[in-house]
Amino acid sequence: MSECKLDHTHDDVIRKFEQQQEYLPEDLKPLLAVFFEKEHTQVLLNEVFHLLKKFDLSSDEEKLERINRLSFILKNV
């Protein structure tokens, strides 16, 4: 994933999740729902956005890396 200089809003992250949710593992969806109920730092919003971005186009190996990183973030916020 490349570095992005844009700051993504809470709503941007929700929209990106909605676009990618059919490609995400079922166990991540409730964790993301809880994530969206809270306020988060800009850095964290940007990271989650980019982990979700183009998830559907990622290789299996990259998907696994993204899933692992998302799981870690979502279980520790």
Distance bins in CASP14 RR format, pairs under 12 A and 6 or more apart:
PFRMAT RR
TARGET T0000
AUTHOR 0000-0000-0000
RMODE 2
METHOD distances of the structure
MODEL  1
1 46 0 0 0 0 0 1 0 0 0 0 0
1 47 0 0 0 0 1 0 0 0 0 0 0
1 48 0 0 0 0 0 1 0 0 0 0 0
1 49 0 0 0 0 0 1 0 0 0 0 0
1 50 1 0 1 0 0 0 0 0 0 0 0
1 51 1 0 0 1 0 0 0 0 0 0 0
1 52 0 0 0 0 0 1 0 0 0 0 0
1 53 1 0 0 1 0 0 0 0 0 0 0
1 54 0 0 0 0 1 0 0 0 0 0 0
1 55 0 0 0 0 0 1 0 0 0 0 0
1 57 0 0 0 0 0 1 0 0 0 0 0
1 58 0 0 0 0 1 0 0 0 0 0 0
1 62 0 0 0 0 1 0 0 0 0 0 0
1 63 0 0 0 0 0 1 0 0 0 0 0
1 65 0 0 0 0 1 0 0 0 0 0 0
1 66 0 0 0 0 1 0 0 0 0 0 0
1 69 0 0 0 0 1 0 0 0 0 0 0
2 50 0 0 0 0 1 0 0 0 0 0 0
2 53 0 0 0 0 1 0 0 0 0 0 0
2 54 0 0 0 0 0 1 0 0 0 0 0
3 46 0 0 0 0 1 0 0 0 0 0 0
3 47 0 0 0 0 0 1 0 0 0 0 0
3 50 0 0 0 0 1 0 0 0 0 0 0
4 12 0 0 0 0 0 1 0 0 0 0 0
4 42 0 0 0 0 0 1 0 0 0 0 0
4 43 0 0 0 0 0 1 0 0 0 0 0
4 45 0 0 0 0 0 1 0 0 0 0 0
4 46 1 0 0 1 0 0 0 0 0 0 0
4 47 0 0 0 0 0 1 0 0 0 0 0
4 49 0 0 0 0 1 0 0 0 0 0 0
4 50 1 0 0 1 0 0 0 0 0 0 0
4 51 0 0 0 0 0 1 0 0 0 0 0
4 53 0 0 0 0 1 0 0 0 0 0 0
4 54 0 0 0 0 0 1 0 0 0 0 0
5 42 0 0 0 0 0 1 0 0 0 0 0
5 46 0 0 0 0 1 0 0 0 0 0 0
5 50 0 0 0 0 0 1 0 0 0 0 0
6 12 0 0 0 0 1 0 0 0 0 0 0
6 42 0 0 0 0 0 1 0 0 0 0 0
6 45 0 0 0 0 0 1 0 0 0 0 0
6 46 1 0 0 1 0 0 0 0 0 0 0
6 49 0 0 0 0 1 0 0 0 0 0 0
6 50 0 0 0 0 1 0 0 0 0 0 0
6 53 0 0 0 0 0 1 0 0 0 0 0
7 13 0 0 0 0 0 1 0 0 0 0 0
7 41 0 0 0 0 0 1 0 0 0 0 0
7 42 1 0 1 0 0 0 0 0 0 0 0
7 43 0 0 0 0 1 0 0 0 0 0 0
7 44 0 0 0 0 0 1 0 0 0 0 0
7 45 1 0 0 1 0 0 0 0 0 0 0
7 46 1 0 0 1 0 0 0 0 0 0 0
7 47 0 0 0 0 0 1 0 0 0 0 0
7 49 0 0 0 0 1 0 0 0 0 0 0
7 50 0 0 0 0 0 1 0 0 0 0 0
8 14 0 0 0 0 0 1 0 0 0 0 0
8 15 0 0 0 0 1 0 0 0 0 0 0
8 16 1 0 0 1 0 0 0 0 0 0 0
8 17 0 0 0 0 0 1 0 0 0 0 0
8 40 0 0 0 0 0 1 0 0 0 0 0
8 41 0 0 0 0 0 1 0 0 0 0 0
8 42 0 0 0 0 1 0 0 0 0 0 0
8 43 0 0 0 0 0 1 0 0 0 0 0
8 44 0 0 0 0 0 1 0 0 0 0 0
8 45 1 0 1 0 0 0 0 0 0 0 0
8 46 1 0 1 0 0 0 0 0 0 0 0
8 47 0 0 0 0 1 0 0 0 0 0 0
8 48 0 0 0 0 1 0 0 0 0 0 0
8 49 1 0 1 0 0 0 0 0 0 0 0
8 50 0 0 0 0 1 0 0 0 0 0 0
8 51 0 0 0 0 0 1 0 0 0 0 0
8 52 0 0 0 0 1 0 0 0 0 0 0
8 53 0 0 0 0 1 0 0 0 0 0 0
9 15 0 0 0 0 1 0 0 0 0 0 0
9 16 0 0 0 0 0 1 0 0 0 0 0
9 36 0 0 0 0 0 1 0 0 0 0 0
9 39 0 0 0 0 0 1 0 0 0 0 0
9 40 0 0 0 0 0 1 0 0 0 0 0
9 42 0 0 0 0 1 0 0 0 0 0 0
9 45 1 0 0 1 0 0 0 0 0 0 0
9 46 0 0 0 0 0 1 0 0 0 0 0
9 48 0 0 0 0 0 1 0 0 0 0 0
9 49 0 0 0 0 1 0 0 0 0 0 0
10 16 0 0 0 0 0 1 0 0 0 0 0
10 17 0 0 0 0 0 1 0 0 0 0 0
10 35 0 0 0 0 1 0 0 0 0 0 0
10 36 1 0 0 1 0 0 0 0 0 0 0
10 37 0 0 0 0 0 1 0 0 0 0 0
10 38 0 0 0 0 1 0 0 0 0 0 0
10 39 1 0 0 1 0 0 0 0 0 0 0
10 40 1 0 0 1 0 0 0 0 0 0 0
10 41 0 0 0 0 0 1 0 0 0 0 0
10 42 0 0 0 0 1 0 0 0 0 0 0
10 44 0 0 0 0 0 1 0 0 0 0 0
10 45 1 0 0 1 0 0 0 0 0 0 0
10 46 0 0 0 0 0 1 0 0 0 0 0
10 48 0 0 0 0 1 0 0 0 0 0 0
10 49 0 0 0 0 1 0 0 0 0 0 0
11 17 0 0 0 0 0 1 0 0 0 0 0
11 18 0 0 0 0 0 1 0 0 0 0 0
11 36 0 0 0 0 1 0 0 0 0 0 0
11 45 0 0 0 0 1 0 0 0 0 0 0
11 49 0 0 0 0 0 1 0 0 0 0 0
12 18 0 0 0 0 0 1 0 0 0 0 0
12 19 0 0 0 0 0 1 0 0 0 0 0
12 36 0 0 0 0 0 1 0 0 0 0 0
12 42 0 0 0 0 0 1 0 0 0 0 0
12 45 1 0 0 1 0 0 0 0 0 0 0
12 46 0 0 0 0 1 0 0 0 0 0 0
12 48 0 0 0 0 1 0 0 0 0 0 0
12 49 1 0 0 1 0 0 0 0 0 0 0
12 50 0 0 0 0 0 1 0 0 0 0 0
12 52 0 0 0 0 1 0 0 0 0 0 0
12 53 0 0 0 0 0 1 0 0 0 0 0
13 19 0 0 0 0 0 1 0 0 0 0 0
13 20 0 0 0 0 0 1 0 0 0 0 0
13 32 0 0 0 0 1 0 0 0 0 0 0
13 35 0 0 0 0 1 0 0 0 0 0 0
13 36 1 0 0 1 0 0 0 0 0 0 0
13 38 0 0 0 0 0 1 0 0 0 0 0
13 39 0 0 0 0 0 1 0 0 0 0 0
13 40 0 0 0 0 1 0 0 0 0 0 0
13 42 0 0 0 0 0 1 0 0 0 0 0
13 44 0 0 0 0 1 0 0 0 0 0 0
13 45 1 0 1 0 0 0 0 0 0 0 0
13 46 0 0 0 0 1 0 0 0 0 0 0
13 47 0 0 0 0 1 0 0 0 0 0 0
13 48 1 0 1 0 0 0 0 0 0 0 0
13 49 1 0 1 0 0 0 0 0 0 0 0
13 50 0 0 0 0 1 0 0 0 0 0 0
13 51 0 0 0 0 1 0 0 0 0 0 0
13 52 1 0 0 1 0 0 0 0 0 0 0
13 53 0 0 0 0 1 0 0 0 0 0 0
13 70 0 0 0 0 0 1 0 0 0 0 0
13 73 0 0 0 0 0 1 0 0 0 0 0
13 74 0 0 0 0 0 1 0 0 0 0 0
14 20 0 0 0 0 0 1 0 0 0 0 0
14 21 0 0 0 0 0 1 0 0 0 0 0
14 32 0 0 0 0 1 0 0 0 0 0 0
14 33 0 0 0 0 0 1 0 0 0 0 0
14 35 0 0 0 0 1 0 0 0 0 0 0
14 36 1 0 1 0 0 0 0 0 0 0 0
14 37 0 0 0 0 0 1 0 0 0 0 0
14 40 0 0 0 0 0 1 0 0 0 0 0
14 45 0 0 0 0 0 1 0 0 0 0 0
14 48 0 0 0 0 0 1 0 0 0 0 0
14 49 0 0 0 0 1 0 0 0 0 0 0
14 52 0 0 0 0 1 0 0 0 0 0 0
15 21 0 0 0 0 0 1 0 0 0 0 0
15 36 0 0 0 0 0 1 0 0 0 0 0
15 49 0 0 0 0 1 0 0 0 0 0 0
15 52 0 0 0 0 1 0 0 0 0 0 0
15 53 0 0 0 0 0 1 0 0 0 0 0
16 23 0 0 0 0 0 1 0 0 0 0 0
16 24 0 0 0 0 0 1 0 0 0 0 0
16 32 0 0 0 0 0 1 0 0 0 0 0
16 36 0 0 0 0 0 1 0 0 0 0 0
16 45 0 0 0 0 0 1 0 0 0 0 0
16 46 0 0 0 0 0 1 0 0 0 0 0
16 47 0 0 0 0 0 1 0 0 0 0 0
16 48 0 0 0 0 1 0 0 0 0 0 0
16 49 1 0 1 0 0 0 0 0 0 0 0
16 50 0 0 0 0 1 0 0 0 0 0 0
16 51 0 0 0 0 1 0 0 0 0 0 0
16 52 1 0 1 0 0 0 0 0 0 0 0
16 53 1 0 0 1 0 0 0 0 0 0 0
16 54 0 0 0 0 1 0 0 0 0 0 0
16 55 0 0 0 0 1 0 0 0 0 0 0
16 56 0 0 0 0 0 1 0 0 0 0 0
16 70 0 0 0 0 0 1 0 0 0 0 0
17 23 0 0 0 0 0 1 0 0 0 0 0
17 24 1 0 0 1 0 0 0 0 0 0 0
17 28 0 0 0 0 1 0 0 0 0 0 0
17 29 0 0 0 0 1 0 0 0 0 0 0
17 31 0 0 0 0 0 1 0 0 0 0 0
17 32 1 0 1 0 0 0 0 0 0 0 0
17 33 0 0 0 0 1 0 0 0 0 0 0
17 35 0 0 0 0 1 0 0 0 0 0 0
17 36 1 0 0 1 0 0 0 0 0 0 0
17 45 0 0 0 0 0 1 0 0 0 0 0
17 48 0 0 0 0 1 0 0 0 0 0 0
17 49 0 0 0 0 1 0 0 0 0 0 0
17 51 0 0 0 0 0 1 0 0 0 0 0
17 52 1 0 1 0 0 0 0 0 0 0 0
17 53 0 0 0 0 0 1 0 0 0 0 0
17 55 0 0 0 0 1 0 0 0 0 0 0
17 70 0 0 0 0 0 1 0 0 0 0 0
17 74 0 0 0 0 0 1 0 0 0 0 0
18 24 0 0 0 0 0 1 0 0 0 0 0
18 29 0 0 0 0 0 1 0 0 0 0 0
18 32 0 0 0 0 0 1 0 0 0 0 0
18 33 0 0 0 0 0 1 0 0 0 0 0
18 36 0 0 0 0 0 1 0 0 0 0 0
18 52 0 0 0 0 1 0 0 0 0 0 0
19 49 0 0 0 0 0 1 0 0 0 0 0
19 52 1 0 0 1 0 0 0 0 0 0 0
19 53 0 0 0 0 1 0 0 0 0 0 0
19 54 0 0 0 0 1 0 0 0 0 0 0
19 55 0 0 0 0 1 0 0 0 0 0 0
19 56 0 0 0 0 1 0 0 0 0 0 0
19 57 0 0 0 0 0 1 0 0 0 0 0
20 28 0 0 0 0 0 1 0 0 0 0 0
20 29 0 0 0 0 0 1 0 0 0 0 0
20 32 0 0 0 0 0 1 0 0 0 0 0
20 48 0 0 0 0 0 1 0 0 0 0 0
20 49 0 0 0 0 0 1 0 0 0 0 0
20 50 0 0 0 0 0 1 0 0 0 0 0
20 51 0 0 0 0 1 0 0 0 0 0 0
20 52 1 0 1 0 0 0 0 0 0 0 0
20 53 1 0 0 1 0 0 0 0 0 0 0
20 54 0 0 0 0 1 0 0 0 0 0 0
20 55 1 0 1 0 0 0 0 0 0 0 0
20 56 1 0 0 1 0 0 0 0 0 0 0
20 57 0 0 0 0 1 0 0 0 0 0 0
20 58 0 0 0 0 0 1 0 0 0 0 0
20 63 0 0 0 0 0 1 0 0 0 0 0
20 66 0 0 0 0 0 1 0 0 0 0 0
20 67 0 0 0 0 0 1 0 0 0 0 0
20 70 0 0 0 0 0 1 0 0 0 0 0
21 28 0 0 0 0 1 0 0 0 0 0 0
21 29 1 0 0 1 0 0 0 0 0 0 0
21 30 0 0 0 0 0 1 0 0 0 0 0
21 32 0 0 0 0 1 0 0 0 0 0 0
21 33 0 0 0 0 0 1 0 0 0 0 0
21 36 0 0 0 0 0 1 0 0 0 0 0
21 52 0 0 0 0 1 0 0 0 0 0 0
21 55 0 0 0 0 1 0 0 0 0 0 0
21 56 0 0 0 0 0 1 0 0 0 0 0
22 29 0 0 0 0 0 1 0 0 0 0 0
22 55 0 0 0 0 1 0 0 0 0 0 0
22 56 0 0 0 0 1 0 0 0 0 0 0
23 29 0 0 0 0 0 1 0 0 0 0 0
23 52 0 0 0 0 1 0 0 0 0 0 0
23 53 0 0 0 0 0 1 0 0 0 0 0
23 54 0 0 0 0 1 0 0 0 0 0 0
23 55 1 0 1 0 0 0 0 0 0 0 0
23 56 1 0 1 0 0 0 0 0 0 0 0
23 57 0 0 0 0 1 0 0 0 0 0 0
23 58 0 0 0 0 1 0 0 0 0 0 0
23 60 0 0 0 0 0 1 0 0 0 0 0
23 63 0 0 0 0 1 0 0 0 0 0 0
23 66 0 0 0 0 0 1 0 0 0 0 0
23 67 0 0 0 0 0 1 0 0 0 0 0
24 30 0 0 0 0 0 1 0 0 0 0 0
24 31 0 0 0 0 0 1 0 0 0 0 0
24 32 1 0 0 1 0 0 0 0 0 0 0
24 33 0 0 0 0 0 1 0 0 0 0 0
24 48 0 0 0 0 0 1 0 0 0 0 0
24 51 0 0 0 0 0 1 0 0 0 0 0
24 52 1 0 0 1 0 0 0 0 0 0 0
24 55 1 0 0 1 0 0 0 0 0 0 0
24 56 0 0 0 0 1 0 0 0 0 0 0
24 58 0 0 0 0 0 1 0 0 0 0 0
24 63 0 0 0 0 1 0 0 0 0 0 0
24 66 0 0 0 0 1 0 0 0 0 0 0
24 67 1 0 0 1 0 0 0 0 0 0 0
24 70 0 0 0 0 1 0 0 0 0 0 0
24 71 0 0 0 0 0 1 0 0 0 0 0
24 74 0 0 0 0 0 1 0 0 0 0 0
25 31 0 0 0 0 1 0 0 0 0 0 0
25 32 0 0 0 0 0 1 0 0 0 0 0
25 55 0 0 0 0 0 1 0 0 0 0 0
25 63 0 0 0 0 1 0 0 0 0 0 0
25 64 0 0 0 0 0 1 0 0 0 0 0
25 66 0 0 0 0 0 1 0 0 0 0 0
25 67 1 0 0 1 0 0 0 0 0 0 0
25 68 0 0 0 0 0 1 0 0 0 0 0
25 70 0 0 0 0 1 0 0 0 0 0 0
25 71 0 0 0 0 1 0 0 0 0 0 0
25 74 0 0 0 0 0 1 0 0 0 0 0
26 32 0 0 0 0 0 1 0 0 0 0 0
26 33 0 0 0 0 0 1 0 0 0 0 0
26 67 0 0 0 0 0 1 0 0 0 0 0
27 33 0 0 0 0 0 1 0 0 0 0 0
27 67 0 0 0 0 1 0 0 0 0 0 0
27 70 0 0 0 0 0 1 0 0 0 0 0
27 71 0 0 0 0 1 0 0 0 0 0 0
27 74 0 0 0 0 1 0 0 0 0 0 0
27 75 0 0 0 0 0 1 0 0 0 0 0
28 34 0 0 0 0 0 1 0 0 0 0 0
28 35 0 0 0 0 1 0 0 0 0 0 0
28 48 0 0 0 0 0 1 0 0 0 0 0
28 51 0 0 0 0 0 1 0 0 0 0 0
28 52 0 0 0 0 1 0 0 0 0 0 0
28 55 0 0 0 0 0 1 0 0 0 0 0
28 63 0 0 0 0 0 1 0 0 0 0 0
28 66 0 0 0 0 1 0 0 0 0 0 0
28 67 1 0 0 1 0 0 0 0 0 0 0
28 68 0 0 0 0 0 1 0 0 0 0 0
28 69 0 0 0 0 0 1 0 0 0 0 0
28 70 1 0 1 0 0 0 0 0 0 0 0
28 71 1 0 0 1 0 0 0 0 0 0 0
28 72 0 0 0 0 0 1 0 0 0 0 0
28 73 0 0 0 0 0 1 0 0 0 0 0
28 74 1 0 0 1 0 0 0 0 0 0 0
28 75 0 0 0 0 0 1 0 0 0 0 0
29 35 0 0 0 0 0 1 0 0 0 0 0
29 36 0 0 0 0 0 1 0 0 0 0 0
29 52 0 0 0 0 0 1 0 0 0 0 0
29 67 0 0 0 0 0 1 0 0 0 0 0
29 70 0 0 0 0 0 1 0 0 0 0 0
29 71 0 0 0 0 0 1 0 0 0 0 0
29 74 0 0 0 0 0 1 0 0 0 0 0
30 36 0 0 0 0 0 1 0 0 0 0 0
30 37 0 0 0 0 0 1 0 0 0 0 0
30 71 0 0 0 0 0 1 0 0 0 0 0
30 74 0 0 0 0 1 0 0 0 0 0 0
30 75 0 0 0 0 0 1 0 0 0 0 0
31 37 0 0 0 0 0 1 0 0 0 0 0
31 38 0 0 0 0 0 1 0 0 0 0 0
31 48 0 0 0 0 0 1 0 0 0 0 0
31 67 0 0 0 0 0 1 0 0 0 0 0
31 70 1 0 0 1 0 0 0 0 0 0 0
31 71 1 0 0 1 0 0 0 0 0 0 0
31 72 0 0 0 0 0 1 0 0 0 0 0
31 73 0 0 0 0 1 0 0 0 0 0 0
31 74 1 1 0 0 0 0 0 0 0 0 0
31 75 1 0 0 1 0 0 0 0 0 0 0
31 76 0 0 0 0 0 1 0 0 0 0 0
31 77 0 0 0 0 1 0 0 0 0 0 0
32 38 0 0 0 0 0 1 0 0 0 0 0
32 40 0 0 0 0 0 1 0 0 0 0 0
32 48 0 0 0 0 1 0 0 0 0 0 0
32 49 0 0 0 0 0 1 0 0 0 0 0
32 51 0 0 0 0 0 1 0 0 0 0 0
32 52 0 0 0 0 1 0 0 0 0 0 0
32 55 0 0 0 0 0 1 0 0 0 0 0
32 67 0 0 0 0 0 1 0 0 0 0 0
32 70 1 0 0 1 0 0 0 0 0 0 0
32 71 0 0 0 0 0 1 0 0 0 0 0
32 73 0 0 0 0 1 0 0 0 0 0 0
32 74 1 0 0 1 0 0 0 0 0 0 0
32 75 0 0 0 0 0 1 0 0 0 0 0
32 77 0 0 0 0 0 1 0 0 0 0 0
33 74 0 0 0 0 1 0 0 0 0 0 0
34 40 0 0 0 0 0 1 0 0 0 0 0
34 73 0 0 0 0 0 1 0 0 0 0 0
34 74 1 0 0 1 0 0 0 0 0 0 0
34 75 0 0 0 0 1 0 0 0 0 0 0
34 76 0 0 0 0 0 1 0 0 0 0 0
34 77 0 0 0 0 1 0 0 0 0 0 0
35 44 0 0 0 0 1 0 0 0 0 0 0
35 45 0 0 0 0 1 0 0 0 0 0 0
35 47 0 0 0 0 0 1 0 0 0 0 0
35 48 1 0 0 1 0 0 0 0 0 0 0
35 49 0 0 0 0 0 1 0 0 0 0 0
35 51 0 0 0 0 0 1 0 0 0 0 0
35 52 0 0 0 0 0 1 0 0 0 0 0
35 70 0 0 0 0 1 0 0 0 0 0 0
35 71 0 0 0 0 0 1 0 0 0 0 0
35 73 1 0 0 1 0 0 0 0 0 0 0
35 74 1 0 1 0 0 0 0 0 0 0 0
35 75 0 0 0 0 0 1 0 0 0 0 0
35 76 0 0 0 0 0 1 0 0 0 0 0
35 77 1 0 0 1 0 0 0 0 0 0 0
36 45 0 0 0 0 0 1 0 0 0 0 0
36 48 0 0 0 0 1 0 0 0 0 0 0
36 52 0 0 0 0 0 1 0 0 0 0 0
36 74 0 0 0 0 0 1 0 0 0 0 0
36 77 0 0 0 0 0 1 0 0 0 0 0
37 74 0 0 0 0 0 1 0 0 0 0 0
37 77 0 0 0 0 0 1 0 0 0 0 0
38 44 0 0 0 0 0 1 0 0 0 0 0
38 45 0 0 0 0 0 1 0 0 0 0 0
38 48 0 0 0 0 0 1 0 0 0 0 0
38 74 0 0 0 0 0 1 0 0 0 0 0
38 77 1 0 0 1 0 0 0 0 0 0 0
39 45 0 0 0 0 1 0 0 0 0 0 0
39 77 0 0 0 0 0 1 0 0 0 0 0
40 46 0 0 0 0 1 0 0 0 0 0 0
40 47 0 0 0 0 1 0 0 0 0 0 0
40 48 1 0 0 1 0 0 0 0 0 0 0
40 49 0 0 0 0 0 1 0 0 0 0 0
40 73 0 0 0 0 1 0 0 0 0 0 0
40 74 0 0 0 0 0 1 0 0 0 0 0
40 76 0 0 0 0 0 1 0 0 0 0 0
40 77 1 0 0 1 0 0 0 0 0 0 0
41 47 0 0 0 0 1 0 0 0 0 0 0
41 48 0 0 0 0 0 1 0 0 0 0 0
41 73 0 0 0 0 0 1 0 0 0 0 0
41 77 0 0 0 0 1 0 0 0 0 0 0
42 48 0 0 0 0 0 1 0 0 0 0 0
42 49 0 0 0 0 0 1 0 0 0 0 0
43 49 0 0 0 0 0 1 0 0 0 0 0
43 50 0 0 0 0 0 1 0 0 0 0 0
43 73 0 0 0 0 0 1 0 0 0 0 0
43 77 0 0 0 0 0 1 0 0 0 0 0
44 50 0 0 0 0 0 1 0 0 0 0 0
44 51 0 0 0 0 0 1 0 0 0 0 0
44 69 0 0 0 0 0 1 0 0 0 0 0
44 70 0 0 0 0 0 1 0 0 0 0 0
44 72 0 0 0 0 0 1 0 0 0 0 0
44 73 1 0 0 1 0 0 0 0 0 0 0
44 74 0 0 0 0 0 1 0 0 0 0 0
44 76 0 0 0 0 0 1 0 0 0 0 0
44 77 1 0 0 1 0 0 0 0 0 0 0
45 51 0 0 0 0 0 1 0 0 0 0 0
45 52 0 0 0 0 0 1 0 0 0 0 0
45 73 0 0 0 0 0 1 0 0 0 0 0
45 77 0 0 0 0 0 1 0 0 0 0 0
46 52 0 0 0 0 0 1 0 0 0 0 0
46 53 0 0 0 0 0 1 0 0 0 0 0
46 73 0 0 0 0 0 1 0 0 0 0 0
47 53 0 0 0 0 0 1 0 0 0 0 0
47 66 0 0 0 0 0 1 0 0 0 0 0
47 69 1 0 0 1 0 0 0 0 0 0 0
47 70 0 0 0 0 1 0 0 0 0 0 0
47 72 0 0 0 0 0 1 0 0 0 0 0
47 73 1 0 0 1 0 0 0 0 0 0 0
47 74 0 0 0 0 0 1 0 0 0 0 0
47 77 0 0 0 0 0 1 0 0 0 0 0
48 55 0 0 0 0 0 1 0 0 0 0 0
48 66 0 0 0 0 0 1 0 0 0 0 0
48 69 0 0 0 0 1 0 0 0 0 0 0
48 70 1 0 0 1 0 0 0 0 0 0 0
48 71 0 0 0 0 0 1 0 0 0 0 0
48 72 0 0 0 0 0 1 0 0 0 0 0
48 73 1 0 0 1 0 0 0 0 0 0 0
48 74 0 0 0 0 1 0 0 0 0 0 0
48 77 0 0 0 0 1 0 0 0 0 0 0
49 55 0 0 0 0 0 1 0 0 0 0 0
49 66 0 0 0 0 0 1 0 0 0 0 0
49 70 0 0 0 0 0 1 0 0 0 0 0
49 73 0 0 0 0 0 1 0 0 0 0 0
50 58 0 0 0 0 0 1 0 0 0 0 0
50 62 0 0 0 0 0 1 0 0 0 0 0
50 66 0 0 0 0 1 0 0 0 0 0 0
50 69 0 0 0 0 1 0 0 0 0 0 0
50 70 0 0 0 0 0 1 0 0 0 0 0
50 73 0 0 0 0 0 1 0 0 0 0 0
51 58 0 0 0 0 1 0 0 0 0 0 0
51 62 0 0 0 0 0 1 0 0 0 0 0
51 63 0 0 0 0 0 1 0 0 0 0 0
51 64 0 0 0 0 0 1 0 0 0 0 0
51 65 0 0 0 0 1 0 0 0 0 0 0
51 66 1 0 1 0 0 0 0 0 0 0 0
51 67 0 0 0 0 1 0 0 0 0 0 0
51 68 0 0 0 0 1 0 0 0 0 0 0
51 69 1 0 1 0 0 0 0 0 0 0 0
51 70 1 0 1 0 0 0 0 0 0 0 0
51 71 0 0 0 0 0 1 0 0 0 0 0
51 72 0 0 0 0 0 1 0 0 0 0 0
51 73 1 0 0 1 0 0 0 0 0 0 0
51 74 0 0 0 0 1 0 0 0 0 0 0
52 58 0 0 0 0 0 1 0 0 0 0 0
52 63 0 0 0 0 0 1 0 0 0 0 0
52 66 1 0 0 1 0 0 0 0 0 0 0
52 67 0 0 0 0 0 1 0 0 0 0 0
52 69 0 0 0 0 0 1 0 0 0 0 0
52 70 1 0 0 1 0 0 0 0 0 0 0
52 73 0 0 0 0 0 1 0 0 0 0 0
52 74 0 0 0 0 0 1 0 0 0 0 0
53 62 0 0 0 0 0 1 0 0 0 0 0
53 66 0 0 0 0 1 0 0 0 0 0 0
53 70 0 0 0 0 0 1 0 0 0 0 0
54 62 0 0 0 0 1 0 0 0 0 0 0
54 63 0 0 0 0 0 1 0 0 0 0 0
54 66 0 0 0 0 1 0 0 0 0 0 0
55 62 0 0 0 0 1 0 0 0 0 0 0
55 63 1 0 0 1 0 0 0 0 0 0 0
55 64 0 0 0 0 0 1 0 0 0 0 0
55 65 0 0 0 0 0 1 0 0 0 0 0
55 66 1 0 0 1 0 0 0 0 0 0 0
55 67 0 0 0 0 1 0 0 0 0 0 0
55 69 0 0 0 0 0 1 0 0 0 0 0
55 70 0 0 0 0 1 0 0 0 0 0 0
56 62 0 0 0 0 0 1 0 0 0 0 0
56 63 0 0 0 0 1 0 0 0 0 0 0
56 66 0 0 0 0 0 1 0 0 0 0 0
57 63 0 0 0 0 1 0 0 0 0 0 0
57 66 0 0 0 0 0 1 0 0 0 0 0
58 64 0 0 0 0 1 0 0 0 0 0 0
58 65 0 0 0 0 1 0 0 0 0 0 0
58 66 1 0 0 1 0 0 0 0 0 0 0
58 67 0 0 0 0 1 0 0 0 0 0 0
58 69 0 0 0 0 0 1 0 0 0 0 0
59 65 0 0 0 0 1 0 0 0 0 0 0
59 66 0 0 0 0 0 1 0 0 0 0 0
60 66 0 0 0 0 0 1 0 0 0 0 0
60 67 0 0 0 0 0 1 0 0 0 0 0
61 67 0 0 0 0 0 1 0 0 0 0 0
61 68 0 0 0 0 0 1 0 0 0 0 0
62 68 0 0 0 0 0 1 0 0 0 0 0
62 69 0 0 0 0 0 1 0 0 0 0 0
63 69 0 0 0 0 0 1 0 0 0 0 0
63 70 0 0 0 0 0 1 0 0 0 0 0
64 70 0 0 0 0 0 1 0 0 0 0 0
64 71 0 0 0 0 0 1 0 0 0 0 0
65 71 0 0 0 0 0 1 0 0 0 0 0
65 72 0 0 0 0 0 1 0 0 0 0 0
66 72 0 0 0 0 0 1 0 0 0 0 0
66 73 0 0 0 0 0 1 0 0 0 0 0
66 74 0 0 0 0 0 1 0 0 0 0 0
67 73 0 0 0 0 0 1 0 0 0 0 0
67 74 0 0 0 0 0 1 0 0 0 0 0
68 74 0 0 0 0 0 1 0 0 0 0 0
68 75 0 0 0 0 0 1 0 0 0 0 0
69 75 0 0 0 0 0 1 0 0 0 0 0
69 76 0 0 0 0 0 1 0 0 0 0 0
70 76 0 0 0 0 0 1 0 0 0 0 0
70 77 0 0 0 0 0 1 0 0 0 0 0
71 77 0 0 0 0 0 1 0 0 0 0 0
END
